[in-house]
């Protein structure tokens, strides 16, 4: 069994956060009217993508009637939801074979990218507690350790941005000052994956125009450029940022 398979098994069987497990089971039992004939996943959701990925996309948590229903993050939250919004940008930049994410049997394949979440259970009001995030972090660490080619972390939102810096700190990489979260900024350090910051593709952000299709497309153009460049592994010197 591969390290990714072991990480997946540990995630799916996790019961570290009783509040989140109760919520996921409740949602899976009550269901949304549009999905009343479906069987919800209702368990912690592992990451998915290309095992040889050089780019990690890190989100917040599965949606109650999206990933918690389908068993795949950024999947099944409806046309115009965060999954389709994200996949359109990934497809445009060569990271996905199609511009939508509707269900685990929709034919979606990622190329050079892996998608995961800070919290693996759908949280009430989309807000996991700091303790729940801490409980889930070892799962993220295990997936990262099983993806040896990673060169770029795309942080989808501030919580994911913080988690990316936590991952680097665990490897002994600590900048003198934590860089600010700025959409479109790129941060590169010696011997570490680059971090690209982005607003989360939530409906709240995309429907209000805080995050547009052009903005997130630019984020993945930067990620693509980073993995293609000789400095994609973060060997460019001291911490730096590049904004849109």
C-alpha positions as CSV (number, residue, x, y, z in Angstrom):
1,X,0.0,0.0,0.0
2,X,1.4,3.4,-1.0
3,X,1.9,6.3,1.4
4,X,-0.9,8.1,-0.3
5,X,-3.2,5.1,0.2
6,X,-2.2,5.0,3.9
7,X,-2.9,8.7,4.3
8,X,-6.3,8.3,2.6
9,X,-7.3,5.4,4.9
10,X,-6.3,7.4,8.0
11,X,-8.3,10.4,6.8
12,X,-11.5,8.5,5.9
13,X,-11.4,6.6,9.3
14,X,-10.7,9.7,11.4
15,X,-12.8,10.5,14.5
16,X,-10.7,13.2,16.1
17,X,-13.3,15.9,16.0
18,X,-16.7,14.7,17.5
19,X,-18.5,18.0,16.6
20,X,-17.6,17.7,12.9
21,X,-18.4,14.0,12.7
22,X,-21.8,14.6,14.2
23,X,-22.5,17.5,11.8
24,X,-21.4,15.5,8.7
25,X,-23.6,12.5,9.7
26,X,-26.5,14.8,10.4
27,X,-26.2,16.5,7.0
28,X,-25.8,13.1,5.3
29,X,-29.0,11.8,7.0
30,X,-31.2,14.9,6.5
31,X,-29.9,15.7,3.0
32,X,-30.8,18.6,0.8
33,X,-34.1,18.2,-1.1
34,X,-32.3,18.2,-4.5
35,X,-30.2,15.3,-3.4
36,X,-32.7,13.3,-1.3
37,X,-32.3,10.2,-3.5
38,X,-28.5,10.1,-3.2
39,X,-26.3,8.4,-0.7
40,X,-24.1,11.0,0.9
41,X,-20.4,10.2,1.6
42,X,-20.7,11.7,5.1
43,X,-17.1,10.9,6.1
44,X,-13.8,12.9,6.2
45,X,-12.7,13.7,2.6
46,X,-9.2,12.9,1.4
47,X,-7.3,14.9,-1.2
48,X,-7.2,13.9,-4.8
49,X,-5.3,14.5,-8.0
50,X,-2.0,13.5,-9.6
51,X,0.4,11.6,-7.4
52,X,3.3,13.2,-9.3
53,X,1.9,16.7,-8.7
54,X,4.2,19.7,-8.4
55,X,1.3,22.0,-7.4
56,X,-0.8,21.7,-4.2
57,X,-4.1,23.5,-4.0
58,X,-5.2,23.9,-0.4
59,X,-8.8,24.9,0.5
60,X,-10.6,25.2,3.7
61,X,-13.0,22.3,4.1
62,X,-15.5,20.2,2.1
63,X,-18.9,21.8,1.5
64,X,-21.8,20.2,3.4
65,X,-23.7,19.2,0.2
66,X,-20.6,19.2,-2.0
67,X,-17.6,17.3,-0.9
68,X,-19.5,15.8,2.1
69,X,-22.0,14.4,-0.4
70,X,-19.7,13.3,-3.2
71,X,-16.6,12.3,-1.3
72,X,-14.3,14.7,-3.3
73,X,-13.4,18.2,-2.4
74,X,-14.6,21.1,-4.6
75,X,-17.0,18.7,-6.2
76,X,-20.8,18.7,-6.5
77,X,-21.7,22.1,-5.2
78,X,-23.7,22.9,-8.4
79,X,-23.1,24.9,-11.6
80,X,-21.5,28.1,-10.8
81,X,-20.2,26.8,-7.4
82,X,-16.7,26.9,-6.2
83,X,-15.8,23.5,-7.8
84,X,-16.7,24.6,-11.3
85,X,-15.2,28.1,-10.8
86,X,-11.9,26.5,-9.7
87,X,-11.9,23.8,-12.4
88,X,-12.4,26.3,-15.1
89,X,-9.2,28.0,-14.1
90,X,-7.3,24.8,-13.7
91,X,-8.5,23.6,-17.1
92,X,-7.5,26.9,-18.8
93,X,-4.0,26.4,-17.4
94,X,-3.5,22.8,-18.2
95,X,-4.0,21.4,-14.7
96,X,-7.4,19.6,-15.4
97,X,-8.9,17.8,-18.3
98,X,-12.3,19.5,-18.0
99,X,-13.7,22.8,-16.7
100,X,-16.2,21.3,-14.2
101,X,-16.4,19.1,-11.1
102,X,-19.8,17.5,-10.6
103,X,-19.3,14.0,-9.1
104,X,-16.6,11.4,-8.6
105,X,-17.7,9.7,-11.8
106,X,-17.6,12.8,-14.0
107,X,-14.3,11.9,-15.7
108,X,-12.2,14.7,-14.0
109,X,-8.5,14.2,-14.1
110,X,-5.9,16.5,-12.7
111,X,-2.5,16.9,-14.2
112,X,0.5,18.1,-12.1
113,X,-1.9,19.2,-9.3
114,X,-3.3,17.8,-6.0
115,X,-6.3,19.3,-4.2
116,X,-6.7,19.0,-0.4
117,X,-8.3,20.9,2.4
118,X,-7.2,22.2,5.8
119,X,-10.2,20.5,7.5
120,X,-11.4,17.2,6.1
121,X,-14.9,17.3,7.5
122,X,-17.6,19.8,6.5
123,X,-17.9,22.2,9.5
124,X,-21.0,24.0,10.7
125,X,-21.2,27.5,9.1
126,X,-18.0,26.6,7.2
127,X,-16.0,27.4,10.3
128,X,-13.7,24.8,11.8
129,X,-12.3,25.7,15.2
130,X,-8.6,26.2,15.7
131,X,-8.5,23.0,17.7
132,X,-10.2,21.1,14.8
133,X,-7.8,22.5,12.3
134,X,-4.9,21.4,14.6
135,X,-6.4,17.9,14.9
136,X,-6.6,17.6,11.1
137,X,-3.2,19.0,10.3
138,X,-1.4,15.6,10.6
139,X,-3.5,14.4,7.7
140,X,-2.3,17.2,5.5
141,X,1.2,16.6,6.6
142,X,0.9,12.9,5.7
143,X,-0.4,13.8,2.2
144,X,2.3,16.3,1.6
145,X,5.0,13.8,2.7
146,X,3.6,11.4,0.1
147,X,3.8,13.9,-2.7
148,X,7.6,14.4,-3.1
149,X,7.5,16.5,-6.3
150,X,5.5,19.4,-4.8
151,X,7.1,22.8,-5.8
152,X,4.2,25.2,-5.3
153,X,1.4,25.6,-2.7
154,X,-1.6,27.6,-3.9
155,X,-3.4,28.7,-0.7
156,X,-7.1,29.3,-1.3
157,X,-8.0,31.7,1.5
158,X,-6.3,32.9,4.6
159,X,-6.7,29.7,6.7
160,X,-5.0,27.7,3.9
161,X,-2.3,30.4,3.7
162,X,-1.6,30.0,7.4
163,X,-1.5,26.2,7.0
164,X,1.0,26.5,4.2
165,X,3.4,28.4,6.5
166,X,2.8,25.9,9.2
167,X,4.0,23.2,6.8
168,X,7.1,25.1,6.0
169,X,7.8,25.8,9.7
170,X,7.7,22.0,10.4
171,X,10.5,21.7,7.9
172,X,12.5,24.3,9.7
173,X,11.7,27.1,7.3
174,X,10.7,30.2,9.2
175,X,10.9,33.7,7.8
176,X,11.8,36.4,10.2
177,X,8.4,37.9,9.7
178,X,5.3,36.1,8.5
179,X,4.3,37.6,5.1
180,X,0.8,39.1,4.8
181,X,-2.0,37.4,3.0
182,X,-2.4,39.3,-0.3
183,X,-4.3,37.8,-3.2
184,X,-2.0,37.1,-6.1
185,X,1.2,37.4,-4.1
186,X,4.0,34.9,-4.6
187,X,6.4,34.1,-1.8
188,X,9.6,32.1,-2.4
189,X,12.2,31.0,0.1
190,X,15.3,28.9,-0.1
191,X,14.8,25.2,-0.5
192,X,11.0,25.3,0.0
193,X,7.9,25.2,-2.2
194,X,6.7,28.6,-3.3
195,X,3.4,29.9,-1.9
196,X,0.9,31.6,-4.1
197,X,-2.0,33.4,-2.2
198,X,-5.5,33.5,-3.5
199,X,-8.9,34.4,-2.2
200,X,-11.0,31.3,-1.7
201,X,-13.4,30.6,-4.6
202,X,-16.5,30.6,-2.4
203,X,-19.8,31.7,-3.7
204,X,-19.6,34.7,-1.4
205,X,-16.3,35.8,-3.0
206,X,-17.2,34.9,-6.6
207,X,-20.7,36.3,-6.6
208,X,-19.7,39.6,-5.1
209,X,-16.8,40.0,-7.5
210,X,-14.1,39.9,-4.8
211,X,-12.7,37.0,-6.8
212,X,-13.2,37.0,-10.6
213,X,-12.4,34.4,-13.2
214,X,-9.6,36.6,-14.5
215,X,-8.1,36.9,-11.0
216,X,-8.0,33.2,-10.3
217,X,-6.8,32.4,-13.8
218,X,-3.9,34.7,-13.1
219,X,-3.1,32.7,-9.9
220,X,-2.8,29.5,-11.9
221,X,-0.8,31.1,-14.6
222,X,1.7,32.1,-11.9
223,X,1.7,28.5,-10.5
224,X,2.3,27.2,-14.0
225,X,5.2,29.6,-14.5
226,X,6.7,28.7,-11.2
227,X,6.8,25.0,-11.9
228,X,8.3,25.6,-15.3
229,X,11.0,28.0,-14.1
230,X,14.3,26.9,-12.7
231,X,13.5,28.6,-9.5
232,X,10.2,26.7,-8.9
233,X,11.6,24.9,-5.9
234,X,12.0,28.1,-4.0
235,X,15.7,28.6,-4.5
236,X,15.6,32.3,-5.2
237,X,17.0,33.7,-2.0
238,X,15.2,35.5,0.8
239,X,11.4,35.8,1.2
240,X,9.9,37.9,-1.5
241,X,6.5,38.7,-2.9
242,X,5.1,39.6,-6.2
243,X,1.5,40.9,-6.4
244,X,-0.8,41.3,-9.4
